[in-house]
């Protein structure tokens, strides 16, 4: 029987997450390059998206190590929705002060 080392690391990471050992979890992920990529409660995550609770959604996404192009698309969508609901201040803050939008400005200025 063969077990991949990445699977063993993910199992350890799951244990660390369940026991609120967040610093150790982050260190292990940084040192191994293996991330857990999970959301604690998928139904709560979906509910946050549907209700527009973008702070909770972004927190979950940051913990899950989403690929950069998907993060850019997510931030872009959130900014558009915030602007449509006249929440200009948070939309402007996301647009000007976040890494995904800086990457978008650099790679695709249009």
N, C-alpha and C positions, 0 to 999 in steps of 0.2 A: 504494500500500500504506500502510495506516495502523496505527501501533503506539501503544497506550495508554501514557501516561506511567507509570502504576502498574506496568505490566509491565516497563518498563525499570528502574524502581526495585527491583522484586523480583529482577531479574537481578543487579543490583549487590549487593543484599543477600545473595543466594546466594553470590556470589563472596567477599564479606566473611566470611560464615559458614564457607565451606570453607577459608579461609586464616586462621582463628582471629583475625580482627580484630573482636573482640566489642564493644569500646568504640565503634569507628566504626560498627558495625552498629546498636548501640543508639541512638547519636546520630542516625543517618540515619532510623531508624524513628520516633523521637520528633519529629524536625523535619518529616518528610513525612506522618506519620500512616498510612503504608503499612507493614504488617508482613508478614513472610515466612510466618508461620503454617505451619510445617512441623515435623515430628518427624524427627530424624536417621535413626532406624531403626525403622520401623513394627513389625517383628516383635519387636524388643527392648522397645518400648513396650507392645505387647500382652502379652508375657511378664511384664513388670513388674506390669501390672494383675492378671494371673492369679495371680502369686505373692505379691501383696500388698506389693510394694516401693513403698510409697506416697511415700517421699521422692523416688525417681526419677521417679515419675509426676507429682508436683506440680512438680518442676523442669521437666519437659518442657512441662507445661501453662502454667506461668508464662511460658515463652519463646514460646509459641505464640499469645498474646493471645486466649484463649478468652473468649467473651461472659460478662458478669458472672453472669447467671442460671445458666448451665451450670457456672461455677466454684462457685457456691453449692451446686448439686446434687451436684457431685463431692465437695466438702468434707463435705457432710452424709453422703453414702454412706460415705466413708472413716471418719468419726467413728463411725458405726454399726458398721462392720465391726471397727474397733479395739476398741470397747466389747464386742462379741460375743466377741472373742478375749481378753478380759480385759487388754488393753493400755490401761489407764485413763489413765496419765500422758500418753502422746502424744495420746490422744483429748481429754483435758482441755485440753492446750496448744493444739491446733488449734481447739477450741471457743472458747477464751477469747482467743487471741492472733492470730487471722488476720482479715484484712480481709473475706473473704467471709462469715464468721460474724458479724462486726460489722454488716454490711449486712443479713443475715438477721434479726438481733436488732432492728435499727431498723425494717425494713420489715414484718416479720411476727413480732411478739413471741411469739405462740403457738407 
